[in-house]
Amino acid sequence: MKTSRRTFLITSVGVASTFALGSKAAFAADAAKVAESDPTAQALGYKEDASKVDKAKFAKYAAGQDCGNCQFYQGKPTDAYAPCPMFSNKQVASKGWCSAYVKKA
């Protein structure tokens, strides 16, 4: 089977655009932020703002604890949002908190 240059180029452009769109979709999925209404977030008491944690319900919470200084936070403490394995690597707020909090060593 003989392939013409035109067929090769058309196929190449189609494949390249598929990869480009696929990587863009993957990036968008990576950027998903955890909603406080998410079932996992509710189970772990996640709040985007640690100062709004229900201290009666989550007695473990202490002032100064937030996602940015938790060992599970996969970003820099200065990042506004970063992935967290507790939420399937969805983005959590650096100033947030959940009951899975463990202080970074």
C-alpha positions as semicolon CSV with decimal commas, in nm:
position;residue;x (nm);y (nm);z (nm)
1;M;0,000;0,000;0,000
2;K;0,142;0,333;-0,106
3;T;0,075;0,635;0,118
4;S;0,074;0,979;-0,033
5;R;0,222;1,279;0,140
6;R;-0,126;1,434;0,156
7;T;-0,272;1,129;0,335
8;F;0,020;1,127;0,578
9;L;-0,023;1,497;0,661
10;I;-0,400;1,472;0,707
11;T;-0,359;1,171;0,936
12;S;-0,079;1,341;1,131
13;V;-0,284;1,656;1,189
14;G;-0,579;1,447;1,308
15;V;-0,364;1,250;1,550
16;A;-0,188;1,562;1,678
17;S;-0,517;1,742;1,740
18;T;-0,652;1,437;1,925
19;F;-0,350;1,440;2,155
20;A;-0,376;1,815;2,206
21;L;-0,744;1,797;2,296
22;G;-0,687;1,492;2,514
23;S;-0,411;1,662;2,715
24;K;-0,624;1,974;2,751
25;A;-0,910;1,765;2,890
26;A;-0,672;1,588;3,128
27;F;-0,542;1,924;3,251
28;A;-0,897;2,048;3,309
29;A;-0,975;1,732;3,506
30;D;-0,663;1,785;3,716
31;A;-0,776;2,139;3,793
32;A;-1,110;2,029;3,947
33;K;-1,158;2,179;4,293
34;V;-1,322;1,996;4,581
35;A;-1,666;2,133;4,662
36;E;-1,771;2,139;5,025
37;S;-2,088;1,958;4,910
38;D;-1,882;1,664;4,775
39;P;-1,966;1,345;4,974
40;T;-1,599;1,285;5,065
41;A;-1,560;1,649;5,167
42;Q;-1,866;1,623;5,390
43;A;-1,742;1,300;5,546
44;L;-1,403;1,458;5,624
45;G;-1,547;1,795;5,730
46;Y;-1,360;1,980;5,453
47;K;-1,391;2,358;5,455
48;E;-1,223;2,591;5,205
49;D;-1,167;2,831;5,494
50;A;-1,026;2,659;5,803
51;S;-1,165;2,932;6,027
52;K;-1,516;2,804;5,943
53;V;-1,458;2,450;6,075
54;D;-1,729;2,330;6,313
55;K;-1,512;2,302;6,625
56;A;-1,787;2,122;6,817
57;K;-1,807;1,849;6,553
58;F;-1,431;1,834;6,482
59;A;-1,260;1,874;6,820
60;K;-0,930;1,767;6,657
61;Y;-0,914;2,103;6,475
62;A;-0,674;2,361;6,617
63;A;-0,607;2,714;6,498
64;G;-0,315;2,727;6,257
65;Q;-0,397;2,395;6,095
66;D;-0,470;2,426;5,725
67;C;-0,417;2,227;5,407
68;G;-0,109;2,432;5,316
69;N;0,084;2,285;5,611
70;C;-0,063;1,932;5,590
71;Q;0,156;1,643;5,475
72;F;-0,105;1,542;5,216
73;Y;-0,106;1,882;5,039
74;Q;0,082;1,829;4,713
75;G;0,170;2,188;4,640
76;K;0,375;2,464;4,794
77;P;0,222;2,630;5,102
78;T;0,200;2,950;4,896
79;D;-0,014;2,784;4,624
80;A;-0,379;2,887;4,654
81;Y;-0,492;2,536;4,552
82;A;-0,313;2,203;4,507
83;P;-0,401;1,835;4,470
84;C;-0,478;1,620;4,774
85;P;-0,484;1,238;4,769
86;M;-0,767;1,237;5,025
87;F;-0,992;1,377;4,751
88;S;-0,869;1,171;4,453
89;N;-0,614;1,444;4,376
90;K;-0,877;1,713;4,328
91;Q;-0,762;2,062;4,422
92;V;-0,805;2,176;4,783
93;A;-0,760;2,528;4,917
94;S;-0,431;2,602;5,093
95;K;-0,636;2,779;5,363
96;G;-0,878;2,485;5,388
97;W;-0,896;2,202;5,641
98;C;-1,033;1,848;5,678
99;S;-1,025;1,585;5,950
100;A;-0,747;1,393;5,768
101;Y;-0,508;1,678;5,853
102;V;-0,156;1,569;5,955
103;K;0,106;1,834;6,019
104;K;0,404;1,828;5,782
105;A;0,721;1,697;5,944
